[in-house]
Amino acid sequence: MTLYGKFKNRPTKVLNWTLAGRFFVFFNKAFVIYNFLTMASYVLNNRIV
């Protein structure tokens, strides 16, 4: 593979990595919020009972 081929294929790889990274960060945030909501509802239910 030539240097031009490597340089030409680089933007798509970087774009795929950034999309995967953004999706991973979004998934982590959603998972943390979901855990926080379930924990809060559990505490509220215990406090009511």
CHARMM-style PDB file with segment names, atoms N, HN, CA, C and O in Angstrom:
ATOM      1  N   MET     1       0.849  -1.208   0.000  1.00  0.00      PROA
ATOM      2  CA  MET     1       0.000   0.000   0.000  1.00  0.00      PROA
ATOM      3  C   MET     1       0.880   1.252   0.000  1.00  0.00      PROA
ATOM      4  O   MET     1       1.883   1.325   0.710  1.00  0.00      PROA
ATOM      5  N   THR     2       0.490   2.209  -0.792  1.00  0.00      PROA
ATOM      6  HN  THR     2      -0.324   2.150  -1.369  1.00  0.00      PROA
ATOM      7  CA  THR     2       1.298   3.426  -0.885  1.00  0.00      PROA
ATOM      8  C   THR     2       0.939   4.393   0.233  1.00  0.00      PROA
ATOM      9  O   THR     2      -0.079   4.236   0.907  1.00  0.00      PROA
ATOM     10  N   LEU     3       1.785   5.389   0.416  1.00  0.00      PROA
ATOM     11  HN  LEU     3       2.612   5.517  -0.132  1.00  0.00      PROA
ATOM     12  CA  LEU     3       1.548   6.396   1.444  1.00  0.00      PROA
ATOM     13  C   LEU     3       0.271   7.175   1.143  1.00  0.00      PROA
ATOM     14  O   LEU     3      -0.459   7.556   2.058  1.00  0.00      PROA
ATOM     15  N   TYR     4       0.000   7.415  -0.156  1.00  0.00      PROA
ATOM     16  HN  TYR     4       0.593   7.106  -0.900  1.00  0.00      PROA
ATOM     17  CA  TYR     4      -1.213   8.150  -0.535  1.00  0.00      PROA
ATOM     18  C   TYR     4      -2.459   7.334  -0.181  1.00  0.00      PROA
ATOM     19  O   TYR     4      -3.465   7.892   0.259  1.00  0.00      PROA
ATOM     20  N   GLY     5      -2.390   6.023  -0.373  1.00  0.00      PROA
ATOM     21  HN  GLY     5      -1.573   5.570  -0.730  1.00  0.00      PROA
ATOM     22  CA  GLY     5      -3.530   5.168  -0.035  1.00  0.00      PROA
ATOM     23  C   GLY     5      -3.810   5.197   1.460  1.00  0.00      PROA
ATOM     24  O   GLY     5      -4.965   5.265   1.878  1.00  0.00      PROA
ATOM     25  N   LYS     6      -2.746   5.146   2.271  1.00  0.00      PROA
ATOM     26  HN  LYS     6      -1.807   5.092   1.932  1.00  0.00      PROA
ATOM     27  CA  LYS     6      -2.939   5.201   3.716  1.00  0.00      PROA
ATOM     28  C   LYS     6      -3.557   6.545   4.124  1.00  0.00      PROA
ATOM     29  O   LYS     6      -4.470   6.596   4.948  1.00  0.00      PROA
ATOM     30  N   PHE     7      -3.049   7.619   3.538  1.00  0.00      PROA
ATOM     31  HN  PHE     7      -2.307   7.577   2.869  1.00  0.00      PROA
ATOM     32  CA  PHE     7      -3.552   8.943   3.893  1.00  0.00      PROA
ATOM     33  C   PHE     7      -4.992   9.116   3.410  1.00  0.00      PROA
ATOM     34  O   PHE     7      -5.788   9.802   4.051  1.00  0.00      PROA
ATOM     35  N   LYS     8      -5.324   8.493   2.278  1.00  0.00      PROA
ATOM     36  HN  LYS     8      -4.678   7.936   1.756  1.00  0.00      PROA
ATOM     37  CA  LYS     8      -6.674   8.622   1.731  1.00  0.00      PROA
ATOM     38  C   LYS     8      -7.678   7.843   2.583  1.00  0.00      PROA
ATOM     39  O   LYS     8      -8.819   8.279   2.739  1.00  0.00      PROA
ATOM     40  N   ASN     9      -7.275   6.708   3.129  1.00  0.00      PROA
ATOM     41  HN  ASN     9      -6.348   6.354   3.002  1.00  0.00      PROA
ATOM     42  CA  ASN     9      -8.187   5.890   3.924  1.00  0.00      PROA
ATOM     43  C   ASN     9      -8.277   6.346   5.375  1.00  0.00      PROA
ATOM     44  O   ASN     9      -9.127   5.858   6.120  1.00  0.00      PROA
ATOM     45  N   ARG    10      -7.425   7.264   5.785  1.00  0.00      PROA
ATOM     46  HN  ARG    10      -6.735   7.660   5.180  1.00  0.00      PROA
ATOM     47  CA  ARG    10      -7.385   7.668   7.199  1.00  0.00      PROA
ATOM     48  C   ARG    10      -8.651   8.414   7.644  1.00  0.00      PROA
ATOM     49  O   ARG    10      -9.161   8.094   8.718  1.00  0.00      PROA
ATOM     50  N   PRO    11      -9.202   9.398   6.886  1.00  0.00      PROA
ATOM     51  CA  PRO    11     -10.368  10.142   7.382  1.00  0.00      PROA
ATOM     52  C   PRO    11     -11.565   9.250   7.700  1.00  0.00      PROA
ATOM     53  O   PRO    11     -12.253   9.484   8.694  1.00  0.00      PROA
ATOM     54  N   THR    12     -11.829   8.236   6.880  1.00  0.00      PROA
ATOM     55  HN  THR    12     -11.270   8.046   6.073  1.00  0.00      PROA
ATOM     56  CA  THR    12     -12.975   7.376   7.140  1.00  0.00      PROA
ATOM     57  C   THR    12     -12.764   6.592   8.434  1.00  0.00      PROA
ATOM     58  O   THR    12     -13.697   6.429   9.220  1.00  0.00      PROA
ATOM     59  N   LYS    13     -11.547   6.109   8.657  1.00  0.00      PROA
ATOM     60  HN  LYS    13     -10.788   6.241   8.019  1.00  0.00      PROA
ATOM     61  CA  LYS    13     -11.266   5.372   9.888  1.00  0.00      PROA
ATOM     62  C   LYS    13     -11.431   6.287  11.102  1.00  0.00      PROA
ATOM     63  O   LYS    13     -12.007   5.889  12.115  1.00  0.00      PROA
ATOM     64  N   VAL    14     -10.926   7.504  10.992  1.00  0.00      PROA
ATOM     65  HN  VAL    14     -10.458   7.827  10.169  1.00  0.00      PROA
ATOM     66  CA  VAL    14     -11.047   8.449  12.108  1.00  0.00      PROA
ATOM     67  C   VAL    14     -12.507   8.784  12.355  1.00  0.00      PROA
ATOM     68  O   VAL    14     -12.935   8.893  13.504  1.00  0.00      PROA
ATOM     69  N   LEU    15     -13.278   8.949  11.278  1.00  0.00      PROA
ATOM     70  HN  LEU    15     -12.931   8.861  10.344  1.00  0.00      PROA
ATOM     71  CA  LEU    15     -14.698   9.254  11.425  1.00  0.00      PROA
ATOM     72  C   LEU    15     -15.424   8.100  12.108  1.00  0.00      PROA
ATOM     73  O   LEU    15     -16.264   8.318  12.981  1.00  0.00      PROA
ATOM     74  N   ASN    16     -15.095   6.866  11.707  1.00  0.00      PROA
ATOM     75  HN  ASN    16     -14.412   6.689  10.998  1.00  0.00      PROA
ATOM     76  CA  ASN    16     -15.722   5.703  12.344  1.00  0.00      PROA
ATOM     77  C   ASN    16     -15.356   5.635  13.821  1.00  0.00      PROA
ATOM     78  O   ASN    16     -16.206   5.317  14.653  1.00  0.00      PROA
ATOM     79  N   TRP    17     -14.110   5.927  14.153  1.00  0.00      PROA
ATOM     80  HN  TRP    17     -13.420   6.185  13.477  1.00  0.00      PROA
ATOM     81  CA  TRP    17     -13.690   5.883  15.549  1.00  0.00      PROA
ATOM     82  C   TRP    17     -14.396   6.957  16.370  1.00  0.00      PROA
ATOM     83  O   TRP    17     -14.782   6.705  17.512  1.00  0.00      PROA
ATOM     84  N   THR    18     -14.572   8.158  15.803  1.00  0.00      PROA
ATOM     85  HN  THR    18     -14.259   8.363  14.875  1.00  0.00      PROA
ATOM     86  CA  THR    18     -15.240   9.220  16.558  1.00  0.00      PROA
ATOM     87  C   THR    18     -16.706   8.883  16.751  1.00  0.00      PROA
ATOM     88  O   THR    18     -17.263   9.142  17.818  1.00  0.00      PROA
ATOM     89  N   LEU    19     -17.345   8.308  15.732  1.00  0.00      PROA
ATOM     90  HN  LEU    19     -16.893   8.098  14.865  1.00  0.00      PROA
ATOM     91  CA  LEU    19     -18.756   7.923  15.880  1.00  0.00      PROA
ATOM     92  C   LEU    19     -18.892   6.845  16.946  1.00  0.00      PROA
ATOM     93  O   LEU    19     -19.806   6.899  17.770  1.00  0.00      PROA
ATOM     94  N   ALA    20     -17.992   5.866  16.937  1.00  0.00      PROA
ATOM     95  HN  ALA    20     -17.250   5.822  16.268  1.00  0.00      PROA
ATOM     96  CA  ALA    20     -18.032   4.814  17.948  1.00  0.00      PROA
ATOM     97  C   ALA    20     -17.778   5.398  19.330  1.00  0.00      PROA
ATOM     98  O   ALA    20     -18.410   4.992  20.305  1.00  0.00      PROA
ATOM     99  N   GLY    21     -16.851   6.354  19.419  1.00  0.00      PROA
ATOM    100  HN  GLY    21     -16.338   6.685  18.627  1.00  0.00      PROA
ATOM    101  CA  GLY    21     -16.548   6.986  20.701  1.00  0.00      PROA
ATOM    102  C   GLY    21     -17.731   7.777  21.227  1.00  0.00      PROA
ATOM    103  O   GLY    21     -18.047   7.719  22.415  1.00  0.00      PROA
ATOM    104  N   ARG    22     -18.389   8.523  20.334  1.00  0.00      PROA
ATOM    105  HN  ARG    22     -18.133   8.570  19.369  1.00  0.00      PROA
ATOM    106  CA  ARG    22     -19.557   9.295  20.758  1.00  0.00      PROA
ATOM    107  C   ARG    22     -20.672   8.375  21.215  1.00  0.00      PROA
ATOM    108  O   ARG    22     -21.331   8.647  22.218  1.00  0.00      PROA
ATOM    109  N   PHE    23     -20.892   7.275  20.480  1.00  0.00      PROA
ATOM    110  HN  PHE    23     -20.357   7.054  19.665  1.00  0.00      PROA
ATOM    111  CA  PHE    23     -21.925   6.326  20.863  1.00  0.00      PROA
ATOM    112  C   PHE    23     -21.597   5.685  22.212  1.00  0.00      PROA
ATOM    113  O   PHE    23     -22.485   5.474  23.038  1.00  0.00      PROA
ATOM    114  N   PHE    24     -20.305   5.374  22.430  1.00  0.00      PROA
ATOM    115  HN  PHE    24     -19.583   5.544  21.759  1.00  0.00      PROA
ATOM    116  CA  PHE    24     -19.884   4.764  23.684  1.00  0.00      PROA
ATOM    117  C   PHE    24     -20.105   5.716  24.853  1.00  0.00      PROA
ATOM    118  O   PHE    24     -20.584   5.307  25.910  1.00  0.00      PROA
ATOM    119  N   VAL    25     -19.753   6.995  24.662  1.00  0.00      PROA
ATOM    120  HN  VAL    25     -19.363   7.327  23.803  1.00  0.00      PROA
ATOM    121  CA  VAL    25     -19.948   7.992  25.723  1.00  0.00      PROA
ATOM    122  C   VAL    25     -21.431   8.178  26.002  1.00  0.00      PROA
ATOM    123  O   VAL    25     -21.836   8.266  27.161  1.00  0.00      PROA
ATOM    124  N   PHE    26     -22.243   8.238  24.956  1.00  0.00      PROA
ATOM    125  HN  PHE    26     -21.913   8.167  24.015  1.00  0.00      PROA
ATOM    126  CA  PHE    26     -23.689   8.393  25.131  1.00  0.00      PROA
ATOM    127  C   PHE    26     -24.261   7.192  25.868  1.00  0.00      PROA
ATOM    128  O   PHE    26     -25.122   7.347  26.734  1.00  0.00      PROA
ATOM    129  N   PHE    27     -23.783   5.981  25.528  1.00  0.00      PROA
ATOM    130  HN  PHE    27     -23.084   5.855  24.825  1.00  0.00      PROA
ATOM    131  CA  PHE    27     -24.262   4.774  26.186  1.00  0.00      PROA
ATOM    132  C   PHE    27     -23.877   4.779  27.664  1.00  0.00      PROA
ATOM    133  O   PHE    27     -24.674   4.387  28.516  1.00  0.00      PROA
ATOM    134  N   ASN    28     -22.651   5.226  27.969  1.00  0.00      PROA
ATOM    135  HN  ASN    28     -22.003   5.544  27.277  1.00  0.00      PROA
ATOM    136  CA  ASN    28     -22.221   5.302  29.365  1.00  0.00      PROA
ATOM    137  C   ASN    28     -23.066   6.294  30.153  1.00  0.00      PROA
ATOM    138  O   ASN    28     -23.465   6.004  31.281  1.00  0.00      PROA
ATOM    139  N   LYS    29     -23.346   7.473  29.568  1.00  0.00      PROA
ATOM    140  HN  LYS    29     -23.022   7.708  28.652  1.00  0.00      PROA
ATOM    141  CA  LYS    29     -24.168   8.468  30.255  1.00  0.00      PROA
ATOM    142  C   LYS    29     -25.572   7.931  30.493  1.00  0.00      PROA
ATOM    143  O   LYS    29     -26.122   8.091  31.583  1.00  0.00      PROA
ATOM    144  N   ALA    30     -26.155   7.295  29.479  1.00  0.00      PROA
ATOM    145  HN  ALA    30     -25.709   7.165  28.593  1.00  0.00      PROA
ATOM    146  CA  ALA    30     -27.506   6.742  29.626  1.00  0.00      PROA
ATOM    147  C   ALA    30     -27.519   5.666  30.704  1.00  0.00      PROA
ATOM    148  O   ALA    30     -28.464   5.593  31.489  1.00  0.00      PROA
ATOM    149  N   PHE    31     -26.488   4.833  30.754  1.00  0.00      PROA
ATOM    150  HN  PHE    31     -25.721   4.892  30.115  1.00  0.00      PROA
ATOM    151  CA  PHE    31     -26.431   3.769  31.755  1.00  0.00      PROA
ATOM    152  C   PHE    31     -26.316   4.351  33.162  1.00  0.00      PROA
ATOM    153  O   PHE    31     -26.951   3.853  34.091  1.00  0.00      PROA
ATOM    154  N   VAL    32     -25.508   5.404  33.328  1.00  0.00      PROA
ATOM    155  HN  VAL    32     -24.992   5.810  32.574  1.00  0.00      PROA
ATOM    156  CA  VAL    32     -25.354   6.044  34.640  1.00  0.00      PROA
ATOM    157  C   VAL    32     -26.664   6.692  35.075  1.00  0.00      PROA
ATOM    158  O   VAL    32     -27.064   6.575  36.234  1.00  0.00      PROA
ATOM    159  N   ILE    33     -27.331   7.374  34.145  1.00  0.00      PROA
ATOM    160  HN  ILE    33     -27.007   7.468  33.204  1.00  0.00      PROA
ATOM    161  CA  ILE    33     -28.612   8.012  34.482  1.00  0.00      PROA
ATOM    162  C   ILE    33     -29.637   6.942  34.845  1.00  0.00      PROA
ATOM    163  O   ILE    33     -30.411   7.126  35.784  1.00  0.00      PROA
ATOM    164  N   TYR    34     -29.654   5.826  34.115  1.00  0.00      PROA
ATOM    165  HN  TYR    34     -29.025   5.676  33.352  1.00  0.00      PROA
ATOM    166  CA  TYR    34     -30.596   4.743  34.402  1.00  0.00      PROA
ATOM    167  C   TYR    34     -30.343   4.164  35.794  1.00  0.00      PROA
ATOM    168  O   TYR    34     -31.283   3.910  36.546  1.00  0.00      PROA
ATOM    169  N   ASN    35     -29.075   3.957  36.128  1.00  0.00      PROA
ATOM    170  HN  ASN    35     -28.311   4.163  35.517  1.00  0.00      PROA
ATOM    171  CA  ASN    35     -28.748   3.441  37.463  1.00  0.00      PROA
ATOM    172  C   ASN    35     -29.152   4.434  38.543  1.00  0.00      PROA
ATOM    173  O   ASN    35     -29.663   4.034  39.589  1.00  0.00      PROA
ATOM    174  N   PHE    36     -28.929   5.729  38.302  1.00  0.00      PROA
ATOM    175  HN  PHE    36     -28.514   6.054  37.452  1.00  0.00      PROA
ATOM    176  CA  PHE    36     -29.282   6.746  39.286  1.00  0.00      PROA
ATOM    177  C   PHE    36     -30.796   6.789  39.495  1.00  0.00      PROA
ATOM    178  O   PHE    36     -31.257   6.901  40.631  1.00  0.00      PROA
ATOM    179  N   LEU    37     -31.567   6.701  38.420  1.00  0.00      PROA
ATOM    180  HN  LEU    37     -31.192   6.610  37.497  1.00  0.00      PROA
ATOM    181  CA  LEU    37     -33.029   6.739  38.535  1.00  0.00      PROA
ATOM    182  C   LEU    37     -33.547   5.505  39.269  1.00  0.00      PROA
ATOM    183  O   LEU    37     -34.434   5.619  40.115  1.00  0.00      PROA
ATOM    184  N   THR    38     -33.006   4.334  38.959  1.00  0.00      PROA
ATOM    185  HN  THR    38     -32.285   4.242  38.273  1.00  0.00      PROA
ATOM    186  CA  THR    38     -33.458   3.124  39.645  1.00  0.00      PROA
ATOM    187  C   THR    38     -33.101   3.184  41.124  1.00  0.00      PROA
ATOM    188  O   THR    38     -33.897   2.774  41.969  1.00  0.00      PROA
ATOM    189  N   MET    39     -31.909   3.692  41.447  1.00  0.00      PROA
ATOM    190  HN  MET    39     -31.263   4.025  40.761  1.00  0.00      PROA
ATOM    191  CA  MET    39     -31.508   3.801  42.851  1.00  0.00      PROA
ATOM    192  C   MET    39     -32.394   4.812  43.573  1.00  0.00      PROA
ATOM    193  O   MET    39     -32.803   4.573  44.709  1.00  0.00      PROA
ATOM    194  N   ALA    40     -32.696   5.939  42.927  1.00  0.00      PROA
ATOM    195  HN  ALA    40     -32.364   6.133  42.004  1.00  0.00      PROA
ATOM    196  CA  ALA    40     -33.544   6.961  43.552  1.00  0.00      PROA
ATOM    197  C   ALA    40     -34.944   6.413  43.789  1.00  0.00      PROA
ATOM    198  O   ALA    40     -35.522   6.641  44.852  1.00  0.00      PROA
ATOM    199  N   SER    41     -35.494   5.700  42.827  1.00  0.00      PROA
ATOM    200  HN  SER    41     -35.025   5.514  41.964  1.00  0.00      PROA
ATOM    201  CA  SER    41     -36.838   5.143  43.010  1.00  0.00      PROA
ATOM    202  C   SER    41     -36.826   4.084  44.118  1.00  0.00      PROA
ATOM    203  O   SER    41     -37.781   3.981  44.888  1.00  0.00      PROA
ATOM    204  N   TYR    42     -35.741   3.293  44.198  1.00  0.00      PROA
ATOM    205  HN  TYR    42     -34.966   3.377  43.573  1.00  0.00      PROA
ATOM    206  CA  TYR    42     -35.636   2.288  45.251  1.00  0.00      PROA
ATOM    207  C   TYR    42     -35.610   2.954  46.627  1.00  0.00      PROA
ATOM    208  O   TYR    42     -36.278   2.496  47.553  1.00  0.00      PROA
ATOM    209  N   VAL    43     -34.835   4.037  46.758  1.00  0.00      PROA
ATOM    210  HN  VAL    43     -34.293   4.409  46.005  1.00  0.00      PROA
ATOM    211  CA  VAL    43     -34.748   4.755  48.035  1.00  0.00      PROA
ATOM    212  C   VAL    43     -36.096   5.383  48.381  1.00  0.00      PROA
ATOM    213  O   VAL    43     -36.518   5.339  49.537  1.00  0.00      PROA
ATOM    214  N   LEU    44     -36.768   5.963  47.400  1.00  0.00      PROA
ATOM    215  HN  LEU    44     -36.425   5.998  46.461  1.00  0.00      PROA
ATOM    216  CA  LEU    44     -38.073   6.583  47.664  1.00  0.00      PROA
ATOM    217  C   LEU    44     -39.098   5.527  48.065  1.00  0.00      PROA
ATOM    218  O   LEU    44     -39.902   5.765  48.966  1.00  0.00      PROA
ATOM    219  N   ASN    45     -39.084   4.389  47.427  1.00  0.00      PROA
ATOM    220  HN  ASN    45     -38.430   4.195  46.695  1.00  0.00      PROA
ATOM    221  CA  ASN    45     -40.027   3.336  47.778  1.00  0.00      PROA
ATOM    222  C   ASN    45     -39.761   2.833  49.194  1.00  0.00      PROA
ATOM    223  O   ASN    45     -40.706   2.578  49.940  1.00  0.00      PROA
ATOM    224  N   ASN    46     -38.510   2.688  49.573  1.00  0.00      PROA
ATOM    225  HN  ASN    46     -37.743   2.895  48.966  1.00  0.00      PROA
ATOM    226  CA  ASN    46     -38.187   2.249  50.924  1.00  0.00      PROA
ATOM    227  C   ASN    46     -38.586   3.308  51.939  1.00  0.00      PROA
ATOM    228  O   ASN    46     -39.023   2.973  53.040  1.00  0.00      PROA
ATOM    229  N   ARG    47     -38.442   4.585  51.585  1.00  0.00      PROA
ATOM    230  HN  ARG    47     -38.087   4.857  50.691  1.00  0.00      PROA
ATOM    231  CA  ARG    47     -38.772   5.661  52.498  1.00  0.00      PROA
ATOM    232  C   ARG    47     -40.291   5.737  52.695  1.00  0.00      PROA
ATOM    233  O   ARG    47     -40.764   6.015  53.797  1.00  0.00      PROA
ATOM    234  N   ILE    48     -41.056   5.487  51.613  1.00  0.00      PROA
ATOM    235  HN  ILE    48     -40.671   5.262  50.718  1.00  0.00      PROA
ATOM    236  CA  ILE    48     -42.519   5.515  51.724  1.00  0.00      PROA
ATOM    237  C   ILE    48     -42.988   4.340  52.581  1.00  0.00      PROA
ATOM    238  O   ILE    48     -43.848   4.507  53.446  1.00  0.00      PROA
ATOM    239  N   VAL    49     -42.430   3.161  52.345  1.00  0.00      PROA
ATOM    240  HN  VAL    49     -41.731   3.026  51.642  1.00  0.00      PROA
ATOM    241  CA  VAL    49     -42.824   1.984  53.125  1.00  0.00      PROA
ATOM    242  C   VAL    49     -42.208   2.114  54.513  1.00  0.00      PROA
ATOM    243  OT1 VAL    49     -42.399   1.239  55.357  1.00  0.00      PROA
TER     244      VAL     49
END
